[in-house]
Amino acid sequence: MRSSESDHENDVHQEADFQHKLALIWINRTYGELGPYDAVRYSWKIDLKRARNCDYILAVFRGLIVGAYIADEWLPATKENFPNFPRDGTSARPERYGFRGSEAPAEVKKLYCERRVPEKLRRQGAAYPIRYVNV
């Protein structure tokens, strides 16, 4: 392996240094079929007060941050609020929430995307897919 390839691989695997109020959402089940934005934005049992206080939402796939977004608004996960979801035909879940938003600025994506979630936040076997940082 050439030095430049090795350097890139090391960059990809560095742990993120969290400098903002963040919600990290693991999207392992739906990432492949939906892509990071749609996978991260819909139907979560989320602490709405904490989520609204976050600067950014990070999409995490197998411990690697694959997307960074700004949640402009959090809404109940109903068919009216998210007409293209759920895609699998299951009923909407108003006790869950999703967000409408946009991609984070380039400088924020550079800070977090393609970085690993620090080990202390990657608990093996943890069922709850959401972690809050600095909130």
A tleap script that builds the chain and sets N, CA, C and O, in Angstrom:
source leaprc.protein.ff14SB
mol = sequence {
  NMET ARG SER SER GLU SER ASP HIE GLU ASN
  ASP VAL HIE GLN GLU ALA ASP PHE GLN HIE
  LYS LEU ALA LEU ILE TRP ILE ASN ARG THR
  TYR GLY GLU LEU GLY PRO TYR ASP ALA VAL
  ARG TYR SER TRP LYS ILE ASP LEU LYS ARG
  ALA ARG ASN CYS ASP TYR ILE LEU ALA VAL
  PHE ARG GLY LEU ILE VAL GLY ALA TYR ILE
  ALA ASP GLU TRP LEU PRO ALA THR LYS GLU
  ASN PHE PRO ASN PHE PRO ARG ASP GLY THR
  SER ALA ARG PRO GLU ARG TYR GLY PHE ARG
  GLY SER GLU ALA PRO ALA GLU VAL LYS LYS
  LEU TYR CYS GLU ARG ARG VAL PRO GLU LYS
  LEU ARG ARG GLN GLY ALA ALA TYR PRO ILE
  ARG TYR VAL ASN CVAL
}
set mol.1.N position { 0.837 -1.174 0.000 }
set mol.1.CA position { 0.000 0.000 0.000 }
set mol.1.C position { 0.882 1.237 0.000 }
set mol.1.O position { 1.831 1.343 0.776 }
set mol.2.N position { 0.555 2.162 -0.876 }
set mol.2.CA position { 1.312 3.406 -0.941 }
set mol.2.C position { 0.996 4.282 0.256 }
set mol.2.O position { -0.037 4.117 0.904 }
set mol.3.N position { 1.887 5.207 0.544 }
set mol.3.CA position { 1.735 6.085 1.705 }
set mol.3.C position { 0.433 6.877 1.643 }
set mol.3.O position { -0.258 6.991 2.655 }
set mol.4.N position { 0.078 7.431 0.475 }
set mol.4.CA position { -1.131 8.243 0.384 }
set mol.4.C position { -2.374 7.398 0.652 }
set mol.4.O position { -3.325 7.887 1.262 }
set mol.5.N position { -2.386 6.137 0.209 }
set mol.5.CA position { -3.519 5.256 0.493 }
set mol.5.C position { -3.597 4.982 1.983 }
set mol.5.O position { -4.682 4.981 2.565 }
set mol.6.N position { -2.453 4.749 2.599 }
set mol.6.CA position { -2.408 4.478 4.029 }
set mol.6.C position { -2.899 5.687 4.819 }
set mol.6.O position { -3.656 5.536 5.777 }
set mol.7.N position { -2.469 6.889 4.421 }
set mol.7.CA position { -2.893 8.104 5.112 }
set mol.7.C position { -4.402 8.276 5.017 }
set mol.7.O position { -5.051 8.625 6.003 }
set mol.8.N position { -4.968 8.030 3.827 }
set mol.8.CA position { -6.409 8.167 3.649 }
set mol.8.C position { -7.148 7.165 4.525 }
set mol.8.O position { -8.145 7.513 5.158 }
set mol.9.N position { -6.674 5.935 4.568 }
set mol.9.CA position { -7.322 4.919 5.383 }
set mol.9.C position { -7.298 5.318 6.854 }
set mol.9.O position { -8.289 5.135 7.562 }
set mol.10.N position { -6.177 5.860 7.317 }
set mol.10.CA position { -6.096 6.299 8.702 }
set mol.10.C position { -7.058 7.457 8.970 }
set mol.10.O position { -7.660 7.504 10.043 }
set mol.11.N position { -7.224 8.397 8.024 }
set mol.11.CA position { -8.171 9.492 8.186 }
set mol.11.C position { -9.582 8.960 8.330 }
set mol.11.O position { -10.336 9.428 9.184 }
set mol.12.N position { -9.949 7.996 7.512 }
set mol.12.CA position { -11.289 7.441 7.526 }
set mol.12.C position { -11.596 6.808 8.877 }
set mol.12.O position { -12.742 6.824 9.325 }
set mol.13.N position { -10.595 6.260 9.515 }
set mol.13.CA position { -10.827 5.522 10.741 }
set mol.13.C position { -10.516 6.305 12.013 }
set mol.13.O position { -10.562 5.738 13.105 }
set mol.14.N position { -10.204 7.574 11.898 }
set mol.14.CA position { -9.974 8.378 13.103 }
set mol.14.C position { -11.290 8.581 13.836 }
set mol.14.O position { -12.353 8.649 13.220 }
set mol.15.N position { -11.206 8.676 15.152 }
set mol.15.CA position { -12.402 8.968 15.935 }
set mol.15.C position { -12.775 10.434 15.781 }
set mol.15.O position { -11.911 11.305 15.685 }
set mol.16.N position { -14.070 10.689 15.761 }
set mol.16.CA position { -14.567 12.056 15.686 }
set mol.16.C position { -14.329 12.767 17.010 }
set mol.16.O position { -14.381 12.156 18.078 }
set mol.17.N position { -14.070 14.049 16.925 }
set mol.17.CA position { -13.934 14.909 18.098 }
set mol.17.C position { -15.166 15.806 18.110 }
set mol.17.O position { -15.244 16.774 17.353 }
set mol.18.N position { -16.129 15.482 18.973 }
set mol.18.CA position { -17.417 16.162 18.953 }
set mol.18.C position { -17.323 17.547 19.580 }
set mol.18.O position { -16.977 17.693 20.752 }
set mol.19.N position { -17.640 18.574 18.765 }
set mol.19.CA position { -17.526 19.968 19.183 }
set mol.19.C position { -18.866 20.698 19.202 }
set mol.19.O position { -18.913 21.898 19.474 }
set mol.20.N position { -19.942 19.992 18.918 }
set mol.20.CA position { -21.277 20.590 18.853 }
set mol.20.C position { -22.252 19.775 19.690 }
set mol.20.O position { -21.906 18.715 20.211 }
set mol.21.N position { -23.475 20.283 19.813 }
set mol.21.CA position { -24.569 19.522 20.400 }
set mol.21.C position { -25.082 18.598 19.298 }
set mol.21.O position { -25.498 19.060 18.236 }
set mol.22.N position { -25.049 17.300 19.554 }
set mol.22.CA position { -25.326 16.331 18.491 }
set mol.22.C position { -26.276 15.237 18.936 }
set mol.22.O position { -26.317 14.855 20.105 }
set mol.23.N position { -27.038 14.746 17.974 }
set mol.23.CA position { -27.769 13.493 18.133 }
set mol.23.C position { -27.140 12.538 17.123 }
set mol.23.O position { -27.096 12.827 15.928 }
set mol.24.N position { -26.659 11.411 17.608 }
set mol.24.CA position { -26.102 10.373 16.743 }
set mol.24.C position { -27.172 9.306 16.604 }
set mol.24.O position { -27.662 8.783 17.605 }
set mol.25.N position { -27.538 8.977 15.376 }
set mol.25.CA position { -28.578 7.986 15.133 }
set mol.25.C position { -28.007 6.872 14.272 }
set mol.25.O position { -27.548 7.102 13.153 }
set mol.26.N position { -28.045 5.650 14.820 }
set mol.26.CA position { -27.553 4.476 14.098 }
set mol.26.C position { -28.593 4.061 13.069 }
set mol.26.O position { -29.766 3.882 13.398 }
set mol.27.N position { -28.161 3.910 11.825 }
set mol.27.CA position { -29.064 3.596 10.711 }
set mol.27.C position { -28.693 2.269 10.056 }
set mol.27.O position { -28.879 2.104 8.850 }
set mol.28.N position { -28.181 1.343 10.818 }
set mol.28.CA position { -27.684 0.079 10.280 }
set mol.28.C position { -28.723 -0.691 9.479 }
set mol.28.O position { -28.367 -1.324 8.485 }
set mol.29.N position { -29.987 -0.664 9.870 }
set mol.29.CA position { -31.021 -1.464 9.195 }
set mol.29.C position { -31.460 -0.904 7.848 }
set mol.29.O position { -31.795 -1.671 6.946 }
set mol.30.N position { -31.465 0.405 7.697 }
set mol.30.CA position { -32.062 0.996 6.495 }
set mol.30.C position { -31.099 1.759 5.597 }
set mol.30.O position { -31.501 2.246 4.540 }
set mol.31.N position { -29.859 1.870 5.986 }
set mol.31.CA position { -28.893 2.666 5.226 }
set mol.31.C position { -28.767 2.208 3.778 }
set mol.31.O position { -28.783 3.035 2.867 }
set mol.32.N position { -28.645 0.922 3.557 }
set mol.32.CA position { -28.435 0.399 2.208 }
set mol.32.C position { -29.590 0.659 1.269 }
set mol.32.O position { -29.376 0.909 0.082 }
set mol.33.N position { -30.807 0.605 1.770 }
set mol.33.CA position { -31.963 0.783 0.890 }
set mol.33.C position { -32.397 2.237 0.735 }
set mol.33.O position { -33.011 2.588 -0.273 }
set mol.34.N position { -32.092 3.089 1.715 }
set mol.34.CA position { -32.593 4.458 1.679 }
set mol.34.C position { -31.538 5.534 1.491 }
set mol.34.O position { -31.866 6.632 1.044 }
set mol.35.N position { -30.303 5.261 1.812 }
set mol.35.CA position { -29.286 6.305 1.837 }
set mol.35.C position { -29.327 7.000 3.183 }
set mol.35.O position { -30.291 6.836 3.930 }
set mol.36.N position { -28.290 7.780 3.512 }
set mol.36.CA position { -28.176 8.305 4.874 }
set mol.36.C position { -29.266 9.298 5.280 }
set mol.36.O position { -29.756 9.224 6.406 }
set mol.37.N position { -29.658 10.214 4.412 }
set mol.37.CA position { -30.632 11.231 4.827 }
set mol.37.C position { -31.989 10.613 5.143 }
set mol.37.O position { -32.540 10.838 6.220 }
set mol.38.N position { -32.524 9.840 4.213 }
set mol.38.CA position { -33.836 9.241 4.465 }
set mol.38.C position { -33.784 8.231 5.605 }
set mol.38.O position { -34.744 8.113 6.366 }
set mol.39.N position { -32.692 7.510 5.732 }
set mol.39.CA position { -32.574 6.531 6.817 }
set mol.39.C position { -32.525 7.203 8.183 }
set mol.39.O position { -33.053 6.656 9.151 }
set mol.40.N position { -31.907 8.372 8.287 }
set mol.40.CA position { -31.722 9.004 9.594 }
set mol.40.C position { -32.899 9.893 10.004 }
set mol.40.O position { -33.051 10.189 11.189 }
set mol.41.N position { -33.712 10.312 9.079 }
set mol.41.CA position { -34.677 11.347 9.406 }
set mol.41.C position { -36.058 10.860 9.822 }
set mol.41.O position { -36.884 11.678 10.228 }
set mol.42.N position { -36.342 9.574 9.740 }
set mol.42.CA position { -37.718 9.134 9.932 }
set mol.42.C position { -37.918 8.108 11.040 }
set mol.42.O position { -37.199 7.113 11.127 }
set mol.43.N position { -38.891 8.368 11.866 }
set mol.43.CA position { -39.523 7.455 12.805 }
set mol.43.C position { -38.630 6.949 13.926 }
set mol.43.O position { -38.205 5.794 13.942 }
set mol.44.N position { -38.362 7.849 14.859 }
set mol.44.CA position { -37.536 7.516 16.015 }
set mol.44.C position { -38.272 7.811 17.305 }
set mol.44.O position { -39.013 8.789 17.396 }
set mol.45.N position { -38.067 6.963 18.306 }
set mol.45.CA position { -38.528 7.250 19.665 }
set mol.45.C position { -37.450 8.149 20.253 }
set mol.45.O position { -36.461 7.679 20.816 }
set mol.46.N position { -37.662 9.427 20.111 }
set mol.46.CA position { -36.616 10.386 20.418 }
set mol.46.C position { -37.056 11.304 21.550 }
set mol.46.O position { -38.248 11.571 21.703 }
set mol.47.N position { -36.123 11.780 22.328 }
set mol.47.CA position { -36.385 12.789 23.338 }
set mol.47.C position { -36.472 14.114 22.574 }
set mol.47.O position { -35.455 14.714 22.223 }
set mol.48.N position { -37.684 14.547 22.329 }
set mol.48.CA position { -37.918 15.697 21.459 }
set mol.48.C position { -37.226 16.959 21.967 }
set mol.48.O position { -36.682 17.723 21.169 }
set mol.49.N position { -37.236 17.189 23.267 }
set mol.49.CA position { -36.580 18.380 23.819 }
set mol.49.C position { -35.077 18.346 23.536 }
set mol.49.O position { -34.497 19.351 23.124 }
set mol.50.N position { -34.458 17.201 23.756 }
set mol.50.CA position { -33.018 17.091 23.501 }
set mol.50.C position { -32.725 17.180 22.007 }
set mol.50.O position { -31.761 17.830 21.603 }
set mol.51.N position { -33.540 16.540 21.192 }
set mol.51.CA position { -33.323 16.552 19.742 }
set mol.51.C position { -33.408 17.973 19.191 }
set mol.51.O position { -32.599 18.372 18.353 }
set mol.52.N position { -34.382 18.723 19.663 }
set mol.52.CA position { -34.539 20.111 19.182 }
set mol.52.C position { -33.387 21.003 19.637 }
set mol.52.O position { -33.146 22.057 19.049 }
set mol.53.N position { -32.687 20.590 20.667 }
set mol.53.CA position { -31.557 21.360 21.185 }
set mol.53.C position { -30.246 21.045 20.452 }
set mol.53.O position { -29.234 21.706 20.683 }
set mol.54.N position { -30.262 20.050 19.583 }
set mol.54.CA position { -29.041 19.642 18.867 }
set mol.54.C position { -28.727 20.585 17.716 }
set mol.54.O position { -29.622 21.076 17.027 }
set mol.55.N position { -27.443 20.824 17.525 }
set mol.55.CA position { -27.006 21.607 16.368 }
set mol.55.C position { -27.091 20.775 15.091 }
set mol.55.O position { -27.464 21.279 14.032 }
set mol.56.N position { -26.734 19.480 15.209 }
set mol.56.CA position { -26.674 18.606 14.039 }
set mol.56.C position { -27.113 17.201 14.411 }
set mol.56.O position { -27.023 16.779 15.564 }
set mol.57.N position { -27.591 16.493 13.397 }
set mol.57.CA position { -27.943 15.084 13.510 }
set mol.57.C position { -26.919 14.326 12.674 }
set mol.57.O position { -26.719 14.638 11.500 }
set mol.58.N position { -26.273 13.333 13.274 }
set mol.58.CA position { -25.287 12.533 12.555 }
set mol.58.C position { -25.841 11.144 12.285 }
set mol.58.O position { -26.348 10.482 13.191 }
set mol.59.N position { -25.744 10.711 11.047 }
set mol.59.CA position { -26.148 9.364 10.654 }
set mol.59.C position { -24.945 8.443 10.832 }
set mol.59.O position { -23.859 8.720 10.323 }
set mol.60.N position { -25.148 7.343 11.561 }
set mol.60.CA position { -24.053 6.425 11.878 }
set mol.60.C position { -24.374 5.042 11.327 }
set mol.60.O position { -25.434 4.482 11.607 }
set mol.61.N position { -23.455 4.503 10.546 }
set mol.61.CA position { -23.593 3.158 9.999 }
set mol.61.C position { -22.415 2.323 10.476 }
set mol.61.O position { -21.266 2.579 10.116 }
set mol.62.N position { -22.720 1.323 11.292 }
set mol.62.CA position { -21.704 0.423 11.838 }
set mol.62.C position { -20.539 1.171 12.487 }
set mol.62.O position { -19.378 0.800 12.318 }
set mol.63.N position { -20.864 2.218 13.224 }
set mol.63.CA position { -19.851 2.963 13.964 }
set mol.63.C position { -19.171 4.074 13.190 }
set mol.63.O position { -18.388 4.833 13.762 }
set mol.64.N position { -19.457 4.188 11.881 }
set mol.64.CA position { -18.856 5.214 11.036 }
set mol.64.C position { -19.902 6.283 10.723 }
set mol.64.O position { -21.023 5.956 10.335 }
set mol.65.N position { -19.548 7.541 10.886 }
set mol.65.CA position { -20.473 8.638 10.595 }
set mol.65.C position { -20.537 8.821 9.077 }
set mol.65.O position { -19.526 9.086 8.427 }
set mol.66.N position { -21.746 8.674 8.525 }
set mol.66.CA position { -21.912 8.702 7.067 }
set mol.66.C position { -22.720 9.904 6.578 }
set mol.66.O position { -22.901 10.077 5.373 }
set mol.67.N position { -23.205 10.730 7.497 }
set mol.67.CA position { -23.947 11.913 7.090 }
set mol.67.C position { -24.120 12.868 8.257 }
set mol.67.O position { -24.162 12.444 9.412 }
set mol.68.N position { -24.222 14.171 7.955 }
set mol.68.CA position { -24.437 15.207 8.965 }
set mol.68.C position { -25.528 16.144 8.456 }
set mol.68.O position { -25.469 16.625 7.324 }
set mol.69.N position { -26.529 16.399 9.306 }
set mol.69.CA position { -27.711 17.140 8.871 }
set mol.69.C position { -28.150 18.150 9.916 }
set mol.69.O position { -27.839 18.032 11.101 }
set mol.70.N position { -28.881 19.144 9.438 }
set mol.70.CA position { -29.538 20.115 10.300 }
set mol.70.C position { -31.022 19.759 10.288 }
set mol.70.O position { -31.627 19.658 9.221 }
set mol.71.N position { -31.603 19.570 11.453 }
set mol.71.CA position { -33.037 19.308 11.552 }
set mol.71.C position { -33.753 20.645 11.661 }
set mol.71.O position { -33.673 21.313 12.692 }
set mol.72.N position { -34.451 21.035 10.605 }
set mol.72.CA position { -35.187 22.299 10.626 }
set mol.72.C position { -36.441 22.182 11.483 }
set mol.72.O position { -36.824 23.131 12.166 }
set mol.73.N position { -37.082 21.009 11.444 }
set mol.73.CA position { -38.257 20.785 12.277 }
set mol.73.C position { -38.438 19.290 12.536 }
set mol.73.O position { -38.198 18.456 11.663 }
set mol.74.N position { -38.866 18.976 13.756 }
set mol.74.CA position { -39.201 17.612 14.156 }
set mol.74.C position { -40.717 17.501 14.161 }
set mol.74.O position { -41.412 18.356 14.709 }
set mol.75.N position { -41.224 16.431 13.538 }
set mol.75.CA position { -42.666 16.240 13.397 }
set mol.75.C position { -43.046 14.814 13.760 }
set mol.75.O position { -42.227 13.904 13.624 }
set mol.76.N position { -44.296 14.600 14.226 }
set mol.76.CA position { -44.744 13.227 14.444 }
set mol.76.C position { -44.628 12.417 13.145 }
set mol.76.O position { -44.859 12.939 12.055 }
set mol.77.N position { -44.271 11.152 13.279 }
set mol.77.CA position { -44.048 10.281 12.113 }
set mol.77.C position { -45.381 9.775 11.566 }
set mol.77.O position { -45.717 8.598 11.693 }
set mol.78.N position { -46.125 10.685 10.960 }
set mol.78.CA position { -47.415 10.340 10.371 }
set mol.78.C position { -47.326 10.422 8.850 }
set mol.78.O position { -46.411 11.036 8.301 }
set mol.79.N position { -48.278 9.802 8.189 }
set mol.79.CA position { -48.334 9.821 6.721 }
set mol.79.C position { -48.486 11.262 6.212 }
set mol.79.O position { -47.946 11.606 5.161 }
set mol.80.N position { -49.217 12.099 6.952 }
set mol.80.CA position { -49.407 13.499 6.546 }
set mol.80.C position { -48.079 14.267 6.552 }
set mol.80.O position { -47.817 15.066 5.653 }
set mol.81.N position { -47.257 14.022 7.555 }
set mol.81.CA position { -45.985 14.732 7.663 }
set mol.81.C position { -44.893 14.138 6.786 }
set mol.81.O position { -43.991 14.850 6.344 }
set mol.82.N position { -44.973 12.835 6.534 }
set mol.82.CA position { -43.956 12.134 5.754 }
set mol.82.C position { -44.653 11.239 4.724 }
set mol.82.O position { -44.704 10.021 4.895 }
set mol.83.N position { -45.189 11.841 3.655 }
set mol.83.CA position { -46.002 11.077 2.700 }
set mol.83.C position { -45.254 9.947 1.989 }
set mol.83.O position { -45.897 9.012 1.514 }
set mol.84.N position { -43.946 9.994 1.899 }
set mol.84.CA position { -43.192 8.934 1.225 }
set mol.84.C position { -42.754 7.827 2.171 }
set mol.84.O position { -42.073 6.891 1.753 }
set mol.85.N position { -43.135 7.921 3.442 }
set mol.85.CA position { -42.770 6.921 4.435 }
set mol.85.C position { -44.028 6.394 5.090 }
set mol.85.O position { -45.060 7.061 5.021 }
set mol.86.N position { -44.000 5.261 5.707 }
set mol.86.CA position { -42.966 4.242 5.593 }
set mol.86.C position { -43.046 3.548 4.248 }
set mol.86.O position { -44.125 3.404 3.672 }
set mol.87.N position { -41.924 3.133 3.766 }
set mol.87.CA position { -41.846 2.512 2.452 }
set mol.87.C position { -42.270 1.048 2.457 }
set mol.87.O position { -42.600 0.492 1.409 }
set mol.88.N position { -42.262 0.422 3.635 }
set mol.88.CA position { -42.551 -1.007 3.690 }
set mol.88.C position { -44.026 -1.325 3.910 }
set mol.88.O position { -44.381 -2.490 4.095 }
set mol.89.N position { -44.894 -0.309 3.895 }
set mol.89.CA position { -46.318 -0.544 4.026 }
set mol.89.C position { -46.817 -0.615 5.463 }
set mol.89.O position { -48.015 -0.794 5.680 }
set mol.90.N position { -45.953 -0.483 6.433 }
set mol.90.CA position { -46.413 -0.495 7.813 }
set mol.90.C position { -47.084 0.831 8.126 }
set mol.90.O position { -46.883 1.822 7.424 }
set mol.91.N position { -47.879 0.840 9.181 }
set mol.91.CA position { -48.596 2.069 9.524 }
set mol.91.C position { -47.638 3.109 10.099 }
set mol.91.O position { -46.592 2.780 10.657 }
set mol.92.N position { -48.025 4.364 9.947 }
set mol.92.CA position { -47.242 5.459 10.517 }
set mol.92.C position { -47.318 5.360 12.039 }
set mol.92.O position { -48.235 4.738 12.577 }
set mol.93.N position { -46.369 5.963 12.724 }
set mol.93.CA position { -46.279 5.856 14.182 }
set mol.93.C position { -46.178 7.238 14.795 }
set mol.93.O position { -45.077 7.772 14.937 }
set mol.94.N position { -47.320 7.834 15.164 }
set mol.94.CA position { -47.303 9.207 15.679 }
set mol.94.C position { -46.569 9.377 17.003 }
set mol.94.O position { -46.238 10.505 17.368 }
set mol.95.N position { -46.302 8.294 17.739 }
set mol.95.CA position { -45.524 8.417 18.974 }
set mol.95.C position { -44.032 8.529 18.680 }
set mol.95.O position { -43.229 8.762 19.583 }
set mol.96.N position { -43.675 8.365 17.432 }
set mol.96.CA position { -42.296 8.529 16.981 }
set mol.96.C position { -42.202 9.838 16.204 }
set mol.96.O position { -43.213 10.426 15.820 }
set mol.97.N position { -40.959 10.281 15.980 }
set mol.97.CA position { -40.744 11.544 15.290 }
set mol.97.C position { -39.740 11.380 14.160 }
set mol.97.O position { -38.922 10.461 14.146 }
set mol.98.N position { -39.835 12.300 13.221 }
set mol.98.CA position { -38.872 12.413 12.145 }
set mol.98.C position { -38.570 13.885 11.937 }
set mol.98.O position { -39.231 14.753 12.508 }
set mol.99.N position { -37.575 14.157 11.123 }
set mol.99.CA position { -37.260 15.569 10.879 }
set mol.99.C position { -37.210 15.871 9.399 }
set mol.99.O position { -36.969 15.002 8.560 }
set mol.100.N position { -37.447 17.128 9.115 }
set mol.100.CA position { -37.194 17.695 7.792 }
set mol.100.C position { -35.992 18.600 7.977 }
set mol.100.O position { -35.902 19.343 8.955 }
set mol.101.N position { -35.075 18.531 7.035 }
set mol.101.CA position { -33.887 19.350 7.193 }
set mol.101.C position { -33.034 19.392 5.952 }
set mol.101.O position { -33.508 19.196 4.833 }
set mol.102.N position { -31.760 19.653 6.178 }
set mol.102.CA position { -30.817 19.796 5.075 }
set mol.102.C position { -29.448 19.287 5.519 }
set mol.102.O position { -29.222 18.996 6.694 }
set mol.103.N position { -28.556 19.190 4.562 }
set mol.103.CA position { -27.192 18.773 4.892 }
set mol.103.C position { -26.504 19.854 5.712 }
set mol.103.O position { -26.744 21.047 5.529 }
set mol.104.N position { -25.660 19.416 6.600 }
set mol.104.CA position { -24.852 20.348 7.387 }
set mol.104.C position { -23.857 21.045 6.458 }
set mol.104.O position { -23.562 20.538 5.375 }
set mol.105.N position { -23.342 22.195 6.871 }
set mol.105.CA position { -22.331 22.887 6.067 }
set mol.105.C position { -21.088 22.004 5.857 }
set mol.105.O position { -20.813 21.094 6.639 }
set mol.106.N position { -20.366 22.294 4.801 }
set mol.106.CA position { -19.186 21.501 4.434 }
set mol.106.C position { -18.174 21.397 5.571 }
set mol.106.O position { -17.584 20.336 5.773 }
set mol.107.N position { -17.967 22.480 6.314 }
set mol.107.CA position { -16.971 22.428 7.389 }
set mol.107.C position { -17.409 21.492 8.526 }
set mol.107.O position { -16.567 20.903 9.206 }
set mol.108.N position { -18.707 21.360 8.727 }
set mol.108.CA position { -19.216 20.432 9.749 }
set mol.108.C position { -19.092 18.994 9.247 }
set mol.108.O position { -18.687 18.102 9.992 }
set mol.109.N position { -19.440 18.779 7.995 }
set mol.109.CA position { -19.292 17.429 7.432 }
set mol.109.C position { -17.832 16.988 7.469 }
set mol.109.O position { -17.539 15.820 7.723 }
set mol.110.N position { -16.920 17.921 7.216 }
set mol.110.CA position { -15.491 17.586 7.261 }
set mol.110.C position { -15.058 17.173 8.669 }
set mol.110.O position { -14.210 16.294 8.825 }
set mol.111.N position { -15.632 17.797 9.683 }
set mol.111.CA position { -15.312 17.449 11.069 }
set mol.111.C position { -15.749 16.028 11.433 }
set mol.111.O position { -15.052 15.331 12.171 }
set mol.112.N position { -16.910 15.600 10.910 }
set mol.112.CA position { -17.523 14.376 11.407 }
set mol.112.C position { -17.629 13.219 10.410 }
set mol.112.O position { -17.412 12.065 10.780 }
set mol.113.N position { -17.952 13.512 9.177 }
set mol.113.CA position { -18.200 12.426 8.219 }
set mol.113.C position { -16.929 11.633 7.938 }
set mol.113.O position { -15.827 12.178 7.876 }
set mol.114.N position { -17.118 10.353 7.773 }
set mol.114.CA position { -16.032 9.392 7.555 }
set mol.114.C position { -15.116 9.272 8.767 }
set mol.114.O position { -13.951 8.894 8.641 }
set mol.115.N position { -15.643 9.591 9.924 }
set mol.115.CA position { -14.935 9.408 11.200 }
set mol.115.C position { -15.695 8.372 12.019 }
set mol.115.O position { -16.900 8.185 11.846 }
set mol.116.N position { -14.984 7.712 12.898 }
set mol.116.CA position { -15.617 6.725 13.774 }
set mol.116.C position { -16.222 7.411 14.985 }
set mol.116.O position { -15.704 8.418 15.467 }
set mol.117.N position { -17.318 6.861 15.468 }
set mol.117.CA position { -17.875 7.290 16.738 }
set mol.117.C position { -16.905 6.810 17.819 }
set mol.117.O position { -16.469 5.660 17.776 }
set mol.118.N position { -16.558 7.661 18.785 }
set mol.118.CA position { -15.646 7.231 19.845 }
set mol.118.C position { -16.138 5.959 20.540 }
set mol.118.O position { -17.337 5.742 20.715 }
set mol.119.N position { -15.192 5.149 20.919 }
set mol.119.CA position { -15.471 3.837 21.519 }
set mol.119.C position { -16.471 3.915 22.671 }
set mol.119.O position { -17.347 3.058 22.783 }
set mol.120.N position { -16.354 4.921 23.520 }
set mol.120.CA position { -17.233 5.013 24.693 }
set mol.120.C position { -18.705 5.170 24.318 }
set mol.120.O position { -19.579 4.893 25.139 }
set mol.121.N position { -18.993 5.609 23.094 }
set mol.121.CA position { -20.375 5.754 22.644 }
set mol.121.C position { -20.853 4.575 21.793 }
set mol.121.O position { -22.021 4.520 21.409 }
set mol.122.N position { -19.961 3.642 21.502 }
set mol.122.CA position { -20.314 2.471 20.681 }
set mol.122.C position { -20.440 1.233 21.562 }
set mol.122.O position { -19.577 0.356 21.537 }
set mol.123.N position { -21.488 1.166 22.318 }
set mol.123.CA position { -21.697 0.026 23.209 }
set mol.123.C position { -22.219 -1.163 22.414 }
set mol.123.O position { -23.263 -1.077 21.768 }
set mol.124.N position { -21.489 -2.267 22.466 }
set mol.124.CA position { -21.911 -3.483 21.787 }
set mol.124.C position { -23.225 -3.968 22.387 }
set mol.124.O position { -23.383 -3.997 23.607 }
set mol.125.N position { -24.157 -4.346 21.534 }
set mol.125.CA position { -25.416 -4.905 21.993 }
set mol.125.C position { -26.428 -3.880 22.458 }
set mol.125.O position { -27.526 -4.254 22.870 }
set mol.126.N position { -26.095 -2.594 22.405 }
set mol.126.CA position { -27.041 -1.566 22.829 }
set mol.126.C position { -28.197 -1.509 21.834 }
set mol.126.O position { -27.987 -1.363 20.630 }
set mol.127.N position { -29.410 -1.626 22.348 }
set mol.127.CA position { -30.582 -1.672 21.476 }
set mol.127.C position { -31.051 -0.279 21.061 }
set mol.127.O position { -31.606 -0.125 19.973 }
set mol.128.N position { -30.845 0.727 21.888 }
set mol.128.CA position { -31.339 2.068 21.589 }
set mol.128.C position { -30.416 2.722 20.571 }
set mol.128.O position { -29.223 2.867 20.835 }
set mol.129.N position { -30.937 3.120 19.414 }
set mol.129.CA position { -30.075 3.606 18.324 }
set mol.129.C position { -29.700 5.073 18.377 }
set mol.129.O position { -29.115 5.581 17.420 }
set mol.130.N position { -30.015 5.780 19.463 }
set mol.130.CA position { -29.760 7.219 19.516 }
set mol.130.C position { -28.871 7.545 20.713 }
set mol.130.O position { -29.104 7.065 21.823 }
set mol.131.N position { -27.854 8.363 20.475 }
set mol.131.CA position { -26.990 8.866 21.549 }
set mol.131.C position { -26.912 10.383 21.384 }
set mol.131.O position { -26.871 10.907 20.271 }
set mol.132.N position { -26.894 11.065 22.517 }
set mol.132.CA position { -26.762 12.522 22.509 }
set mol.132.C position { -25.384 12.900 23.029 }
set mol.132.O position { -24.858 12.275 23.951 }
set mol.133.N position { -24.811 13.929 22.425 }
set mol.133.CA position { -23.485 14.394 22.820 }
set mol.133.C position { -23.573 15.899 23.067 }
set mol.133.O position { -24.087 16.644 22.233 }
set mol.134.N position { -23.066 16.338 24.221 }
set mol.134.CA position { -23.003 17.754 24.589 }
set mol.134.C position { -24.376 18.426 24.680 }
set mol.134.O position { -24.467 19.650 24.586 }
set mol.135.N position { -25.434 17.650 24.860 }
set mol.135.CA position { -26.791 18.205 24.938 }
set mol.135.C position { -27.238 18.215 26.379 }
set mol.135.O position { -28.353 18.643 26.676 }
savepdb mol mol.pdb
quit
